[in-house]
Each structure stands twice: as C-alpha cells, then as structure tokens.
Amino acid sequence: MKSIQEMLSIVAKKKGSDLHLITNVAPTMRENGSIKSFEEDDISIMGEADSNILAKELLNEYQCKQLDSSGDVDAAYSCNSILEDKVLRARVNIFNDYRGLSFAFRLINDKIPTMHDLGLPLGLRKLVEQKHGLIIITGPTGSGKTTTLAAMVNSINETQHYNIITLEDPIEYIYSIKNSIISQREIGPKCVSFAKGLKAGLRQDPDVILVGEMRDPETIATALTAAETGHLVLTTLHTATVIEAVDRILQYFPAVQQKQIQATLSNCFLGIVAQKLIPKKAGNGRVAAFEVLLKTAATEKLIRNGESFQLKDYMRPECGMLTMENSLKDLESRGFIDRTT
C-alpha cells in the first residue's frame, strides 16, 4: 500500500481534511465534507499486520500503553509532502474496532489563519480583547473548534504582551513567539491530564490559558475558578448549540452543586460560541456558521437562575450576538451556501 506520507500528500493536494484507514477496508479521505475513495490505482487495503506496524511507528511508549488500556489514543504526525513543497502536520486518533486498528488523520494547516480569514463574527473577535473570563467554543467533532481557538490565541499573541499557556491533546498548531510568550503542553507525555495541567498552570504566572477540552468536573471547576480569579480562559466542548453547552457543563455535577456552578458560570463567562462547517456551493470547500452568546445582564441572570432554555430569545444582533439560523441566512445571502440543495 502507499505510505502515510504519500496518502496524506494526495489528501492535501486535493484540499481534503481527513484520511481514514480501517483494517481490511479501502482507504478513504474527506473532501469538501464528504467521504470519498482514492482515485489512484495503487492504493491498497491495510491488513492487520500493516495496521499494527503503523501504530508502533506513530506512537511512543506512553501512547502505546494508553492504546492498550483504553482502546484509543491521540497523537500528532508530520512529514514532508511528496507533491508540494511544504510540511504536512496531522492529528491522528488510533482506535480499536472489530476489524482491528483504525486511524483517523486530520490535516492541520501549516499556517494559523486569522480571525478575519475564518469569518469569525465581530462579537467573537472582540472577546479576545478582554482581560479575564471564560470563552467556550463548542460544536461537533470536525467543526473547526481547534482552528478557531488557534486564531484567537494567535491574535492575542500578536497584540498583547502576555504569558500564554496551552494544554492540548495533542498539540496541533505550533505558535511562534511574537509579543507574548507561549508555553504549549501536551496531555500524556508532558502533562498527566487537563485538570492537573490547569492547576499547575495557575502557579506559572499566566495571563491566558487555553484548555483543549473541558471533559470532566475537575477540569471544568478549575477552569471556572481560573476565569473568575483574573485569567482569560479559552476552551472547547462537544455540543451542537450554546444552550446545550450550558446544560452540558451543569450535567457534569451532582444536583447539590449545580446552583453553585450556575452562579460561577454566570459570573465569569464572556461568551459561548457554537459553530459548524457547511459545504460551499459547487463543492468548493466549507464555510463556518456560528451561534454567538455573549454576556449581558439578561443572559447572566438566565444562566444563574437555571433558565438556559430562554437564552435564544435574548441573542440579539444589536448586542453582538447571533443565532445559527441568522448565520445560515447570512451565508446564503452572500452566496456562500445554497440551503435548497
């Protein structure tokens, strides 16, 4: 079969986003949001022995143990493209299914896009000017959350003189030192967990902390505390809407703690942004649609009182907010997407 380097080079050349390798199944890629087969004749199926060898090539000792114990692991991979003069970087998730090992490679842009490049709403772009508070980017897997966070962090890096600490699983974008200093820690080989890394980070004189994902109560509670005590915290969740994000945070905690979490969240949040990627017209890539909730007296009160179901009624454009429906209408009116197809 072709090497990973060769297949990723083909995916990148076709401006695809993902490479999927499944034991005993023909390799596929995601192009313009859809799964497609390779057109090349010499793409062969990966057998069980091939998949085991590939896993050992991609993973270090720590990651191999994690794969054995939990059945999946995240890692990073880089190589030189054989078709273009550039370095290809990818995040890879390796997991067991009933056929054997499977590999999902997500290509990472070699250049961090600007917030303008991504078309981020003005209300979201202004959030990075704040000194402290919590910014949550939410959306399904593959919706571009990591890229949005990277653009926001890089904007801070270019405009502020801050100490920025990132906790990532794995590290995807590599930041250059500009006006700020940036320390990037990878969960696993360099840091045991998001929660422990976040607690340690609070002792490292940070101004800004990026937490790759809030995935457990301890991480959420520490992130809320950090935001409440004078730090700017950027993080992600996996929900489809901003209302679901608020509810998901509360669901991590027992009922007796939820009032306290509601109060803390309402006090420290700056904005919650849901995003998803929509195919452009004529299959010309994808464009992001956004739902933006910002902190106002009304939205703060609704979250504190456990009335998140009413938040959509207060997401008014004059306050810099945006509903997903209005975002889609705007993209359609500007000719980016066609919702009738």
DAWO-V654601 format. One line per field, one symbol per residue. phi: phi as a letter, one per 30 degrees, with the letter a starting at -180 (. if undefined). Layout:
phi: ???
This chain:
phi: .ddeedddddedddhdcbbcbbeibdebbcbhicdbdddddcdcddddddddddedddcddddddddddciaacacbbaddccbdaccbbcbccbcbddkdbbcccdcedcdddddedideeeddddddddakccccbldeicjddddddddddddedcbcbccccbbbcdcdccddcdccbccccdjdcadaeddddddddcchdcbbcceacbaedddddddddddcjccccabbcbdbdddddddedddcdedcddddedddddcdcabbcbbccddeiicibbdcbbbccdbeddddddddicddceedcdcddcicacddddddddddcidbbddc
